[in-house]
Amino acid sequence: MARLAVDDAAWASRWRSRSTEEKALLALGLLLIAVTTGSAPVVTAVALLAVGCALAGARVPWRTYLRVLLAPAAFVLLGAASVAVTVGDGSTGAVWSAGPVAVTDETLGRALHVLGRSLAATSAMALLATTTPVVDLVAGLRRLRVPDAVVDVAELTYRMLFLLLDTAATVREAQAARLGYSGGPAARRSLGMLGSVVLVRAAGRARRLEAGLAGRGSSGTLRTLAPARPVSWTFVTLSVTVLAALAAWSVTG
């Protein structure tokens, strides 16, 4: 069965037994502060707190946490680079210029600010992702009265993801055994065939799943049992205190 490092980290996390509401309060609170503050020290504090809670508090392996951050960080860097570049008259305070394209002190400062806030927000969401399995998140969404159709789509997407990863791994292994990746043209042809096989099998599995649910008289919702976990009011109080302190620092700073 295919596995994801972030999923393994969430199940093995030291915070696995904590209530989803506790972790969501801390992570979403840090996210809200990160995207609303205009203070660089507060942004740095949010990022350090999120990383510290994940690595030291929840004992998430640092390599896994770094891998979770890498993919969104690439998009963040591209976005910040586009903010840093201006087209037109960049002669005033230009740090670098090439014809009409330039990087000025103002655009560079704005790009660094966007970069810092985005990375801090990403760190906060990575904290939630690496400490809370998807099944707990789905159960939390149901408790928040999110429409069943939305929750069911998220749950089925999560389930189908592993099935498709298994299919892709099996097909790729068979292709490699037949020297399907021995050269550039062969690798491109194999990748194209791999994509087509995965799409066809995904459509087939979806049809069989729909037929199976209809045959069992499905009412339109896929409810699952979730263990009840008591909320630690000590954790909640500490989280609220830290978030309030960061919010006050952001306002006064």
C-alpha positions as CSV (number, residue, x, y, z in Angstrom):
1,M,0.0,0.0,0.0
2,A,1.3,3.4,-0.9
3,R,2.2,5.7,2.0
4,L,2.9,9.4,2.4
5,A,5.5,10.8,4.7
6,V,3.2,13.5,6.0
7,D,0.5,10.9,6.8
8,D,3.0,8.7,8.6
9,A,4.2,11.7,10.6
10,A,0.7,12.6,11.6
11,W,-0.1,9.1,12.9
12,A,3.2,8.8,14.8
13,S,3.1,12.3,16.2
14,R,3.4,12.8,19.9
15,W,0.3,15.0,19.6
16,R,-1.7,12.3,17.8
17,S,-3.9,11.7,20.9
18,R,-4.7,15.4,21.3
19,S,-8.0,16.8,20.3
20,T,-8.3,18.1,16.8
21,E,-9.8,21.3,18.2
22,E,-6.7,22.0,20.3
23,K,-4.3,21.7,17.4
24,A,-6.6,23.6,15.0
25,L,-6.9,26.5,17.5
26,L,-3.1,26.8,17.7
27,A,-2.3,26.3,14.0
28,L,-5.1,28.4,12.6
29,G,-4.5,31.2,15.2
30,L,-0.8,31.3,14.1
31,L,-2.0,31.3,10.5
32,L,-4.3,34.3,11.1
33,I,-1.6,36.3,12.8
34,A,0.9,35.5,10.1
35,V,-1.3,36.8,7.3
36,T,-2.5,39.9,9.1
37,T,0.5,41.2,10.8
38,G,2.8,43.9,9.3
39,S,5.6,43.3,11.8
40,A,8.7,41.3,10.7
41,P,9.6,40.3,14.3
42,V,6.1,38.9,14.8
43,V,6.3,36.9,11.5
44,T,9.6,35.5,12.7
45,A,8.1,34.6,16.1
46,V,5.1,32.8,14.4
47,A,7.4,30.8,12.2
48,L,9.7,29.8,15.0
49,L,6.8,28.9,17.3
50,A,5.2,26.7,14.6
51,V,8.5,24.9,13.8
52,G,9.3,24.5,17.5
53,C,5.9,23.0,18.3
54,A,6.2,20.6,15.4
55,L,9.8,19.5,16.1
56,A,10.1,19.8,19.8
57,G,6.5,19.5,21.0
58,A,5.0,16.9,18.6
59,R,8.4,15.3,17.8
60,V,7.8,15.4,14.0
61,P,11.0,14.3,12.2
62,W,12.7,17.4,10.9
63,R,13.3,15.8,7.4
64,T,9.5,15.1,7.0
65,Y,8.6,18.6,8.2
66,L,11.1,20.1,5.8
67,R,9.7,18.1,2.9
68,V,6.2,19.3,3.7
69,L,7.4,22.9,3.5
70,L,9.4,22.5,0.3
71,A,6.5,22.2,-2.2
72,P,4.6,25.3,-1.0
73,A,7.9,27.2,-0.4
74,A,8.7,26.9,-4.1
75,F,5.4,28.6,-5.0
76,V,6.1,31.2,-2.3
77,L,9.5,32.0,-3.7
78,L,8.1,32.4,-7.3
79,G,5.4,34.7,-6.0
80,A,7.9,36.8,-4.0
81,A,10.2,37.0,-7.1
82,S,7.3,38.4,-9.2
83,V,6.6,41.0,-6.5
84,A,10.3,42.1,-6.4
85,V,10.4,42.8,-10.1
86,T,9.0,45.9,-11.6
87,V,8.6,46.9,-15.2
88,G,8.9,50.6,-16.2
89,D,10.9,53.3,-14.6
90,G,13.0,51.6,-11.9
91,S,15.8,54.1,-11.8
92,T,14.8,55.5,-8.4
93,G,16.4,53.3,-5.7
94,A,17.1,50.5,-8.2
95,V,19.1,47.6,-6.7
96,W,19.3,45.8,-10.1
97,S,18.0,46.7,-13.5
98,A,18.1,45.4,-17.1
99,G,16.4,47.8,-19.5
100,P,12.8,48.4,-18.3
101,V,13.0,45.5,-15.8
102,A,14.3,46.4,-12.4
103,V,14.3,45.6,-8.7
104,T,14.0,48.6,-6.4
105,D,14.4,49.0,-2.7
106,E,10.6,49.3,-2.3
107,T,9.7,46.2,-4.3
108,L,12.5,44.2,-2.7
109,G,11.2,45.1,0.8
110,R,7.6,44.3,-0.2
111,A,8.8,40.9,-1.6
112,L,10.6,40.0,1.6
113,H,7.6,40.9,3.6
114,V,5.4,38.7,1.4
115,L,7.9,35.9,1.6
116,G,8.2,36.0,5.4
117,R,4.4,36.1,6.0
118,S,3.8,33.3,3.5
119,L,6.5,31.0,5.0
120,A,5.2,31.7,8.5
121,A,1.6,30.8,7.4
122,T,2.9,27.7,5.6
123,S,4.8,26.6,8.8
124,A,1.5,27.0,10.8
125,M,-0.4,24.8,8.3
126,A,2.4,22.3,8.2
127,L,2.1,22.0,12.0
128,L,-1.5,21.0,11.7
129,A,-0.9,18.6,8.7
130,T,2.0,16.7,10.4
131,T,0.2,16.3,13.7
132,T,-3.4,15.5,12.7
133,P,-4.4,12.6,10.4
134,V,-6.9,13.3,7.7
135,V,-9.5,11.0,9.4
136,D,-9.4,13.3,12.4
137,L,-9.7,16.4,10.2
138,V,-12.7,14.9,8.5
139,A,-14.3,14.1,11.8
140,G,-13.6,17.7,12.9
141,L,-15.3,19.1,9.8
142,R,-18.4,17.1,10.5
143,R,-18.5,18.4,14.1
144,L,-18.4,21.9,12.6
145,R,-21.5,21.1,10.5
146,V,-19.7,21.4,7.2
147,P,-22.1,20.0,4.5
148,D,-21.8,16.2,4.1
149,A,-21.2,16.5,0.4
150,V,-18.1,18.5,0.9
151,V,-16.8,16.2,3.6
152,D,-17.5,13.1,1.6
153,V,-15.7,14.4,-1.4
154,A,-12.6,15.2,0.8
155,E,-12.8,11.7,2.3
156,L,-13.1,9.9,-1.0
157,T,-10.3,12.0,-2.5
158,Y,-8.0,11.0,0.3
159,R,-8.9,7.3,-0.1
160,M,-8.6,7.4,-3.9
161,L,-5.2,9.1,-3.6
162,F,-3.6,6.0,-2.1
163,L,-5.3,3.7,-4.6
164,L,-3.9,5.8,-7.5
165,L,-0.5,5.9,-6.0
166,D,-0.5,2.1,-5.7
167,T,-1.6,1.8,-9.4
168,A,1.1,4.2,-10.5
169,A,3.8,2.4,-8.5
170,T,2.8,-1.0,-9.9
171,V,2.7,0.2,-13.5
172,R,6.0,2.1,-13.2
173,E,7.7,-1.0,-11.7
174,A,6.5,-3.1,-14.6
175,Q,7.7,-0.5,-17.1
176,A,11.1,-0.3,-15.5
177,A,11.4,-4.1,-15.6
178,R,10.9,-3.8,-19.4
179,L,13.6,-1.1,-19.7
180,G,10.9,1.5,-20.2
181,Y,13.1,4.2,-18.7
182,S,16.4,3.3,-20.3
183,G,16.6,6.5,-22.4
184,G,15.0,9.8,-22.9
185,P,12.5,8.9,-25.6
186,A,11.6,5.7,-23.9
187,A,11.1,7.5,-20.5
188,R,8.8,10.1,-22.1
189,R,6.7,7.4,-23.8
190,S,6.5,5.4,-20.6
191,L,5.4,8.4,-18.6
192,G,2.7,9.2,-21.1
193,M,1.4,5.6,-21.0
194,L,1.6,5.7,-17.2
195,G,-0.6,8.8,-17.0
196,S,-3.2,7.3,-19.4
197,V,-3.4,4.0,-17.4
198,V,-3.8,5.9,-14.1
199,L,-6.6,8.1,-15.5
200,V,-8.4,5.1,-17.1
201,R,-8.2,3.1,-13.9
202,A,-9.3,6.1,-11.8
203,A,-12.4,6.5,-13.9
204,G,-13.1,2.8,-13.6
205,R,-12.7,2.7,-9.8
206,A,-15.0,5.8,-9.5
207,R,-17.7,4.0,-11.5
208,R,-17.4,0.8,-9.5
209,L,-17.5,2.8,-6.2
210,E,-20.7,4.7,-7.3
211,A,-22.3,1.4,-8.4
212,G,-21.4,-0.2,-5.1
213,L,-22.8,2.6,-3.0
214,A,-26.0,2.7,-5.0
215,G,-26.4,-1.1,-4.7
216,R,-26.2,-0.7,-0.9
217,G,-28.8,2.0,-0.8
218,S,-26.4,4.8,0.1
219,S,-28.2,7.8,1.6
220,G,-25.5,10.2,0.3
221,T,-23.2,10.4,3.3
222,L,-20.2,8.2,4.4
223,R,-20.1,8.5,8.1
224,T,-17.3,6.9,10.1
225,L,-16.8,6.4,13.8
226,A,-14.2,8.7,15.4
227,P,-12.9,8.2,19.0
228,A,-13.8,11.0,21.4
229,R,-10.8,12.9,22.7
230,P,-11.2,15.2,25.7
231,V,-10.0,18.8,25.2
232,S,-7.0,19.8,27.4
233,W,-8.0,23.1,28.8
234,T,-4.4,23.7,29.9
235,F,-3.3,23.4,26.3
236,V,-6.1,25.6,25.1
237,T,-5.3,28.3,27.8
238,L,-1.7,28.3,26.9
239,S,-2.4,28.5,23.2
240,V,-4.8,31.4,23.7
241,T,-2.3,33.2,25.9
242,V,0.5,32.9,23.3
243,L,-1.8,33.9,20.4
244,A,-3.1,36.9,22.4
245,A,0.5,37.9,23.2
246,L,1.5,37.7,19.5
247,A,-1.6,39.6,18.5
248,A,-0.9,42.4,21.0
249,W,2.8,42.5,19.9
250,S,1.6,42.8,16.3
251,V,-0.7,45.7,17.1
252,T,1.7,47.7,19.3
253,G,4.8,46.9,17.3
